Amino acid sequence: MGLWLGKNESYAFWVGVLIDLKARVVGDILITVTDNLNGFTETRGTNL
């Protein structure tokens, strides 16, 4: 899929990752598993 590196795990970083995945024709992300990443948790429900 890909490898993304960032200085922090902010909302903006994770939105960028999700937009990149969408551009690669990923239809839906059904399950995510994280260790309580604040920025990623905020992206849930974001309509990209």
PDB file of N, CA, C and O in Angstrom, chain B, residues numbered from 101:
ATOM      1  N   MET B 101       0.823  -1.190   0.000  1.00  0.00           N
ATOM      2  CA  MET B 101       0.000   0.000   0.000  1.00  0.00           C
ATOM      3  C   MET B 101       0.862   1.246   0.000  1.00  0.00           C
ATOM      4  O   MET B 101       0.817   2.028  -0.950  1.00  0.00           O
ATOM      5  N   GLY B 102       1.639   1.444   1.038  1.00  0.00           N
ATOM      6  CA  GLY B 102       2.464   2.631   1.081  1.00  0.00           C
ATOM      7  C   GLY B 102       3.123   2.807   2.427  1.00  0.00           C
ATOM      8  O   GLY B 102       2.834   2.081   3.378  1.00  0.00           O
ATOM      9  N   LEU B 103       4.005   3.771   2.495  1.00  0.00           N
ATOM     10  CA  LEU B 103       4.697   4.112   3.731  1.00  0.00           C
ATOM     11  C   LEU B 103       4.685   5.624   3.857  1.00  0.00           C
ATOM     12  O   LEU B 103       5.155   6.329   2.965  1.00  0.00           O
ATOM     13  N   TRP B 104       4.156   6.116   4.944  1.00  0.00           N
ATOM     14  CA  TRP B 104       4.066   7.552   5.169  1.00  0.00           C
ATOM     15  C   TRP B 104       4.832   7.902   6.428  1.00  0.00           C
ATOM     16  O   TRP B 104       4.654   7.267   7.468  1.00  0.00           O
ATOM     17  N   LEU B 105       5.679   8.905   6.337  1.00  0.00           N
ATOM     18  CA  LEU B 105       6.449   9.378   7.485  1.00  0.00           C
ATOM     19  C   LEU B 105       6.081  10.819   7.767  1.00  0.00           C
ATOM     20  O   LEU B 105       5.944  11.629   6.850  1.00  0.00           O
ATOM     21  N   GLY B 106       5.922  11.128   9.029  1.00  0.00           N
ATOM     22  CA  GLY B 106       5.600  12.499   9.413  1.00  0.00           C
ATOM     23  C   GLY B 106       6.236  12.837  10.752  1.00  0.00           C
ATOM     24  O   GLY B 106       6.635  11.947  11.504  1.00  0.00           O
ATOM     25  N   LYS B 107       6.326  14.114  11.040  1.00  0.00           N
ATOM     26  CA  LYS B 107       6.903  14.552  12.308  1.00  0.00           C
ATOM     27  C   LYS B 107       5.986  14.234  13.481  1.00  0.00           C
ATOM     28  O   LYS B 107       6.447  14.007  14.600  1.00  0.00           O
ATOM     29  N   ASN B 108       4.688  14.220  13.212  1.00  0.00           N
ATOM     30  CA  ASN B 108       3.730  13.884  14.268  1.00  0.00           C
ATOM     31  C   ASN B 108       2.537  13.177  13.641  1.00  0.00           C
ATOM     32  O   ASN B 108       2.430  13.068  12.420  1.00  0.00           O
ATOM     33  N   GLU B 109       1.666  12.709  14.479  1.00  0.00           N
ATOM     34  CA  GLU B 109       0.495  11.974  14.003  1.00  0.00           C
ATOM     35  C   GLU B 109      -0.746  12.850  14.147  1.00  0.00           C
ATOM     36  O   GLU B 109      -1.707  12.484  14.824  1.00  0.00           O
ATOM     37  N   SER B 110      -0.708  13.991  13.509  1.00  0.00           N
ATOM     38  CA  SER B 110      -1.794  14.960  13.624  1.00  0.00           C
ATOM     39  C   SER B 110      -2.961  14.596  12.711  1.00  0.00           C
ATOM     40  O   SER B 110      -2.853  13.728  11.844  1.00  0.00           O
ATOM     41  N   TYR B 111      -4.053  15.270  12.927  1.00  0.00           N
ATOM     42  CA  TYR B 111      -5.236  15.116  12.080  1.00  0.00           C
ATOM     43  C   TYR B 111      -4.874  15.368  10.621  1.00  0.00           C
ATOM     44  O   TYR B 111      -5.249  14.591   9.743  1.00  0.00           O
ATOM     45  N   ALA B 112      -4.142  16.458  10.358  1.00  0.00           N
ATOM     46  CA  ALA B 112      -3.777  16.813   8.981  1.00  0.00           C
ATOM     47  C   ALA B 112      -2.927  15.721   8.339  1.00  0.00           C
ATOM     48  O   ALA B 112      -3.104  15.420   7.158  1.00  0.00           O
ATOM     49  N   PHE B 113      -2.012  15.126   9.091  1.00  0.00           N
ATOM     50  CA  PHE B 113      -1.182  14.047   8.559  1.00  0.00           C
ATOM     51  C   PHE B 113      -2.045  12.867   8.137  1.00  0.00           C
ATOM     52  O   PHE B 113      -1.891  12.348   7.032  1.00  0.00           O
ATOM     53  N   TRP B 114      -2.957  12.437   9.015  1.00  0.00           N
ATOM     54  CA  TRP B 114      -3.779  11.266   8.713  1.00  0.00           C
ATOM     55  C   TRP B 114      -4.784  11.542   7.603  1.00  0.00           C
ATOM     56  O   TRP B 114      -5.085  10.642   6.819  1.00  0.00           O
ATOM     57  N   VAL B 115      -5.306  12.743   7.513  1.00  0.00           N
ATOM     58  CA  VAL B 115      -6.194  13.082   6.395  1.00  0.00           C
ATOM     59  C   VAL B 115      -5.418  12.981   5.090  1.00  0.00           C
ATOM     60  O   VAL B 115      -5.947  12.503   4.086  1.00  0.00           O
ATOM     61  N   GLY B 116      -4.170  13.426   5.097  1.00  0.00           N
ATOM     62  CA  GLY B 116      -3.331  13.305   3.902  1.00  0.00           C
ATOM     63  C   GLY B 116      -3.117  11.856   3.497  1.00  0.00           C
ATOM     64  O   GLY B 116      -3.147  11.526   2.312  1.00  0.00           O
ATOM     65  N   VAL B 117      -2.902  10.990   4.483  1.00  0.00           N
ATOM     66  CA  VAL B 117      -2.737   9.562   4.205  1.00  0.00           C
ATOM     67  C   VAL B 117      -4.021   8.993   3.606  1.00  0.00           C
ATOM     68  O   VAL B 117      -3.976   8.260   2.618  1.00  0.00           O
ATOM     69  N   LEU B 118      -5.159   9.328   4.200  1.00  0.00           N
ATOM     70  CA  LEU B 118      -6.433   8.809   3.701  1.00  0.00           C
ATOM     71  C   LEU B 118      -6.756   9.324   2.307  1.00  0.00           C
ATOM     72  O   LEU B 118      -7.299   8.584   1.486  1.00  0.00           O
ATOM     73  N   ILE B 119      -6.433  10.576   2.029  1.00  0.00           N
ATOM     74  CA  ILE B 119      -6.647  11.128   0.682  1.00  0.00           C
ATOM     75  C   ILE B 119      -5.763  10.400  -0.329  1.00  0.00           C
ATOM     76  O   ILE B 119      -6.195  10.113  -1.445  1.00  0.00           O
ATOM     77  N   ASP B 120      -4.526  10.104   0.066  1.00  0.00           N
ATOM     78  CA  ASP B 120      -3.626   9.362  -0.816  1.00  0.00           C
ATOM     79  C   ASP B 120      -4.173   7.957  -1.084  1.00  0.00           C
ATOM     80  O   ASP B 120      -4.132   7.486  -2.220  1.00  0.00           O
ATOM     81  N   LEU B 121      -4.678   7.295  -0.062  1.00  0.00           N
ATOM     82  CA  LEU B 121      -5.265   5.972  -0.257  1.00  0.00           C
ATOM     83  C   LEU B 121      -6.480   6.042  -1.174  1.00  0.00           C
ATOM     84  O   LEU B 121      -6.680   5.168  -2.017  1.00  0.00           O
ATOM     85  N   LYS B 122      -7.286   7.083  -1.008  1.00  0.00           N
ATOM     86  CA  LYS B 122      -8.460   7.244  -1.865  1.00  0.00           C
ATOM     87  C   LYS B 122      -8.031   7.442  -3.320  1.00  0.00           C
ATOM     88  O   LYS B 122      -8.673   6.923  -4.233  1.00  0.00           O
ATOM     89  N   ALA B 123      -6.955   8.188  -3.535  1.00  0.00           N
ATOM     90  CA  ALA B 123      -6.448   8.412  -4.890  1.00  0.00           C
ATOM     91  C   ALA B 123      -5.951   7.113  -5.519  1.00  0.00           C
ATOM     92  O   ALA B 123      -5.902   6.993  -6.743  1.00  0.00           O
ATOM     93  N   ARG B 124      -5.584   6.146  -4.687  1.00  0.00           N
ATOM     94  CA  ARG B 124      -5.138   4.837  -5.175  1.00  0.00           C
ATOM     95  C   ARG B 124      -6.314   3.882  -5.346  1.00  0.00           C
ATOM     96  O   ARG B 124      -6.113   2.676  -5.493  1.00  0.00           O
ATOM     97  N   VAL B 125      -7.517   4.397  -5.327  1.00  0.00           N
ATOM     98  CA  VAL B 125      -8.753   3.666  -5.575  1.00  0.00           C
ATOM     99  C   VAL B 125      -9.080   2.673  -4.449  1.00  0.00           C
ATOM    100  O   VAL B 125      -9.601   1.588  -4.708  1.00  0.00           O
ATOM    101  N   VAL B 126      -8.776   3.043  -3.220  1.00  0.00           N
ATOM    102  CA  VAL B 126      -9.241   2.258  -2.078  1.00  0.00           C
ATOM    103  C   VAL B 126     -10.674   2.702  -1.824  1.00  0.00           C
ATOM    104  O   VAL B 126     -10.921   3.864  -1.500  1.00  0.00           O
ATOM    105  N   GLY B 127     -11.612   1.784  -1.970  1.00  0.00           N
ATOM    106  CA  GLY B 127     -13.027   2.124  -1.853  1.00  0.00           C
ATOM    107  C   GLY B 127     -13.437   2.459  -0.433  1.00  0.00           C
ATOM    108  O   GLY B 127     -13.866   3.578  -0.150  1.00  0.00           O
ATOM    109  N   ASP B 128     -13.307   1.497   0.452  1.00  0.00           N
ATOM    110  CA  ASP B 128     -13.745   1.671   1.831  1.00  0.00           C
ATOM    111  C   ASP B 128     -12.695   1.111   2.773  1.00  0.00           C
ATOM    112  O   ASP B 128     -12.023   0.129   2.456  1.00  0.00           O
ATOM    113  N   ILE B 129     -12.558   1.730   3.913  1.00  0.00           N
ATOM    114  CA  ILE B 129     -11.748   1.188   4.997  1.00  0.00           C
ATOM    115  C   ILE B 129     -12.737   0.718   6.046  1.00  0.00           C
ATOM    116  O   ILE B 129     -13.395   1.526   6.701  1.00  0.00           O
ATOM    117  N   LEU B 130     -12.837  -0.588   6.199  1.00  0.00           N
ATOM    118  CA  LEU B 130     -13.865  -1.149   7.067  1.00  0.00           C
ATOM    119  C   LEU B 130     -13.410  -1.280   8.519  1.00  0.00           C
ATOM    120  O   LEU B 130     -14.214  -1.103   9.434  1.00  0.00           O
ATOM    121  N   ILE B 131     -12.137  -1.588   8.738  1.00  0.00           N
ATOM    122  CA  ILE B 131     -11.629  -1.798  10.091  1.00  0.00           C
ATOM    123  C   ILE B 131     -10.293  -1.087  10.238  1.00  0.00           C
ATOM    124  O   ILE B 131      -9.431  -1.179   9.363  1.00  0.00           O
ATOM    125  N   THR B 132     -10.128  -0.390  11.330  1.00  0.00           N
ATOM    126  CA  THR B 132      -8.828   0.191  11.674  1.00  0.00           C
ATOM    127  C   THR B 132      -8.462  -0.243  13.083  1.00  0.00           C
ATOM    128  O   THR B 132      -9.328  -0.386  13.947  1.00  0.00           O
ATOM    129  N   VAL B 133      -7.185  -0.450  13.302  1.00  0.00           N
ATOM    130  CA  VAL B 133      -6.676  -0.802  14.626  1.00  0.00           C
ATOM    131  C   VAL B 133      -5.539   0.157  14.929  1.00  0.00           C
ATOM    132  O   VAL B 133      -4.552   0.207  14.195  1.00  0.00           O
ATOM    133  N   THR B 134      -5.672   0.909  15.997  1.00  0.00           N
ATOM    134  CA  THR B 134      -4.631   1.872  16.383  1.00  0.00           C
ATOM    135  C   THR B 134      -4.370   1.764  17.875  1.00  0.00           C
ATOM    136  O   THR B 134      -5.108   1.108  18.611  1.00  0.00           O
ATOM    137  N   ASP B 135      -3.315   2.416  18.297  1.00  0.00           N
ATOM    138  CA  ASP B 135      -3.015   2.489  19.721  1.00  0.00           C
ATOM    139  C   ASP B 135      -3.397   3.873  20.260  1.00  0.00           C
ATOM    140  O   ASP B 135      -2.599   4.556  20.902  1.00  0.00           O
ATOM    141  N   ASN B 136      -4.651   4.262  19.975  1.00  0.00           N
ATOM    142  CA  ASN B 136      -5.221   5.529  20.429  1.00  0.00           C
ATOM    143  C   ASN B 136      -4.473   6.744  19.865  1.00  0.00           C
ATOM    144  O   ASN B 136      -4.113   7.661  20.603  1.00  0.00           O
ATOM    145  N   LEU B 137      -4.253   6.736  18.580  1.00  0.00           N
ATOM    146  CA  LEU B 137      -3.614   7.869  17.914  1.00  0.00           C
ATOM    147  C   LEU B 137      -4.605   9.028  17.866  1.00  0.00           C
ATOM    148  O   LEU B 137      -5.636   8.931  17.201  1.00  0.00           O
ATOM    149  N   ASN B 138      -4.310  10.096  18.547  1.00  0.00           N
ATOM    150  CA  ASN B 138      -5.249  11.213  18.634  1.00  0.00           C
ATOM    151  C   ASN B 138      -5.642  11.749  17.266  1.00  0.00           C
ATOM    152  O   ASN B 138      -6.830  11.925  16.997  1.00  0.00           O
ATOM    153  N   GLY B 139      -4.702  12.003  16.422  1.00  0.00           N
ATOM    154  CA  GLY B 139      -5.016  12.546  15.106  1.00  0.00           C
ATOM    155  C   GLY B 139      -5.838  11.611  14.261  1.00  0.00           C
ATOM    156  O   GLY B 139      -6.738  12.048  13.544  1.00  0.00           O
ATOM    157  N   PHE B 140      -5.539  10.314  14.333  1.00  0.00           N
ATOM    158  CA  PHE B 140      -6.290   9.356  13.534  1.00  0.00           C
ATOM    159  C   PHE B 140      -7.707   9.203  14.062  1.00  0.00           C
ATOM    160  O   PHE B 140      -8.659   9.110  13.287  1.00  0.00           O
ATOM    161  N   THR B 141      -7.843   9.178  15.369  1.00  0.00           N
ATOM    162  CA  THR B 141      -9.166   9.053  15.978  1.00  0.00           C
ATOM    163  C   THR B 141     -10.076  10.195  15.531  1.00  0.00           C
ATOM    164  O   THR B 141     -11.273   9.986  15.334  1.00  0.00           O
ATOM    165  N   GLU B 142      -9.528  11.390  15.371  1.00  0.00           N
ATOM    166  CA  GLU B 142     -10.300  12.543  14.925  1.00  0.00           C
ATOM    167  C   GLU B 142     -10.781  12.400  13.481  1.00  0.00           C
ATOM    168  O   GLU B 142     -11.772  13.025  13.104  1.00  0.00           O
ATOM    169  N   THR B 143     -10.110  11.601  12.678  1.00  0.00           N
ATOM    170  CA  THR B 143     -10.476  11.473  11.268  1.00  0.00           C
ATOM    171  C   THR B 143     -11.671  10.556  11.055  1.00  0.00           C
ATOM    172  O   THR B 143     -12.272  10.570   9.981  1.00  0.00           O
ATOM    173  N   ARG B 144     -12.023   9.764  12.052  1.00  0.00           N
ATOM    174  CA  ARG B 144     -13.183   8.870  11.890  1.00  0.00           C
ATOM    175  C   ARG B 144     -14.412   9.684  11.574  1.00  0.00           C
ATOM    176  O   ARG B 144     -14.705  10.673  12.245  1.00  0.00           O
ATOM    177  N   GLY B 145     -15.115   9.275  10.572  1.00  0.00           N
ATOM    178  CA  GLY B 145     -16.322   9.966  10.170  1.00  0.00           C
ATOM    179  C   GLY B 145     -16.082  11.151   9.241  1.00  0.00           C
ATOM    180  O   GLY B 145     -17.038  11.795   8.809  1.00  0.00           O
ATOM    181  N   THR B 146     -14.831  11.447   8.929  1.00  0.00           N
ATOM    182  CA  THR B 146     -14.528  12.533   8.011  1.00  0.00           C
ATOM    183  C   THR B 146     -14.910  12.106   6.595  1.00  0.00           C
ATOM    184  O   THR B 146     -14.512  11.038   6.131  1.00  0.00           O
ATOM    185  N   ASN B 147     -15.663  12.926   5.936  1.00  0.00           N
ATOM    186  CA  ASN B 147     -16.073  12.624   4.572  1.00  0.00           C
ATOM    187  C   ASN B 147     -15.048  13.218   3.619  1.00  0.00           C
ATOM    188  O   ASN B 147     -14.995  14.432   3.418  1.00  0.00           O
ATOM    189  N   LEU B 148     -14.231  12.341   3.033  1.00  0.00           N
ATOM    190  CA  LEU B 148     -13.173  12.817   2.135  1.00  0.00           C
ATOM    191  C   LEU B 148     -13.678  12.823   0.741  1.00  0.00           C
ATOM    192  O   LEU B 148     -12.947  13.190  -0.179  1.00  0.00           O
TER     193      LEU B 148
END
